[in-house]
Amino acid sequence: MVEHSENQRKWLHAAIVAGHIISIPFATFDQAEIVARGAFGEVSRAYWKSAEKTVALKSLYNNPVMGTEGSFEEFVKELKLIRSVDFHDNVIRFYGVSEDPTTHRYFMVLQYANGGNLRDFLNKHHEFLNWETRINMASQIASGLKCIHERNIVHRDLHSKNILVHDGKMMITDFGLSKSLDNNEHSVVGGMVGYIEPQCFIDSTYKRDKASDIYSLGVLLWEISSGKPPFNNMAILDIAREVVQGRREAPIEGSPPAYVAIYQMAWDSDPNKRSTINKVREDLERLQSNCDIENLSLAGLSINSQGKDNNFVSSPVSEFGSNNNFAANSGAQNSNVQQSTIPFGVAESMNPNKRATLRDNYIQPINNNNTGQLMSPPNSNEISTKQDNTDKEIS
């Protein structure tokens, strides 16, 4: 391990000397503030004075203080992976590295997403997103994942807190659990339980691959349609049991059938039956190009949903989510206030021939009667944990 980590240090030093990676003096950062912590590290927001911009500083815990060589090795591994894909518009940008001279901790300097993560974005804005916008968001995530898979990388930790929103654009981040398929590494079971490959709950030694990312993508597509995390308020073990038994979240009332078919094929229990990322991306693009998304059927798409007999488990959620706070107070808010809270970057990044009409259609009216008729969770009396366990990570 020590020898391998020393090689990583030499690689990083050589990359900096050769100009392939920029070494940024730590003193050029100001106003640092921790904004997120995960199972493996933390992210701070800081102002990069020389570049005159806000950036994100990411470091792994205890990296590489007190001789934790394995931590430094993981740091360099993630750095290499993100460098190989950060040219894509839907992957977070990597600027360089920095070392704190006091603690000798290394930081990755990354693009700071001004819209926060997808989980929070949906919680705040889902009620105002029409289906064209939601499908565009899904298509952007699929585009970023397509780039990652084409570089022969498996992300292994896709969930709505690892999708960031910057000027309305979806950006994949956090390659801490990712791996290159060119390396013969065993899978490390980690991440948010609601998005994890079901096979991992059956076989702890299961080696996650691209199909595992597709499963997570399917869950993300459902989350975009619902505005809620998967299996919300269910305990970790209950979620694992439901997933292994083939149960999935129920489609949201009003969802385009073709969109539902896309994510249902993606989260199939059998990895061999899941769509490839190319197919998911292709079908979402066809959805985007259709002018009547609300009434779109499966005809004309490369989708076949026959044979799908999913068992659904879901808490009641309307098409616009279950948070009725805005609907209850909508009389006190005018349309100008509503629009000012929504970044139009999502809509503006769509197909150019639609931009003229999207701005007018971006805000959808609240319909208090639009409630979903969804199934209650089976064996709900067994659900003992009432907190949002989808946020809990397995490490």
Sequence and secondary structure as in RCSB ss.txt:
>XXXX:A:sequence
MVEHSENQRKWLHAAIVAGHIISIPFATFDQAEIVARGAFGEVSRAYWKSAEKTVALKSLYNNPVMGTEGSFEEF
VKELKLIRSVDFHDNVIRFYGVSEDPTTHRYFMVLQYANGGNLRDFLNKHHEFLNWETRINMASQIASGLKCIHE
RNIVHRDLHSKNILVHDGKMMITDFGLSKSLDNNEHSVVGGMVGYIEPQCFIDSTYKRDKASDIYSLGVLLWEIS
SGKPPFNNMAILDIAREVVQGRREAPIEGSPPAYVAIYQMAWDSDPNKRSTINKVREDLERLQSNCDIENLSLAG
LSINSQGKDNNFVSSPVSEFGSNNNFAANSGAQNSNVQQSTIPFGVAESMNPNKRATLRDNYIQPINNNNTGQLM
SPPNSNEISTKQDNTDKEIS
>XXXX:A:secstr
 HHHHHHHHHHHHHHHHTTSS B  GGGEEEEEEEEE SSEEEEEEEETTTTEEEEEEEETT SGGG HHHHHHH
HHHHHHHHTTTTSTTB  EEEEEE TTT  EEEEEE  TT BHHHHHHHHGGG  HHHHHHHHHHHHHHHHHHHH
TTEE    STTSEEEETTEEEE   TT EETTS       EEGGGS THHHH TT    HHHHHHHHHHHHHHHH
HSS TTTT  HHHHHHHHHTTEE    TT  HHHHHHHHHHT SSGGGS  HHHHHHHHHHHHH S GGG  STT
SS   TT   EE      TT S  HHHHHGGG  HHHHHHTS THHHHTS GGGHHHHHHHSS    TT      
  TTGGG    S GGG EE 
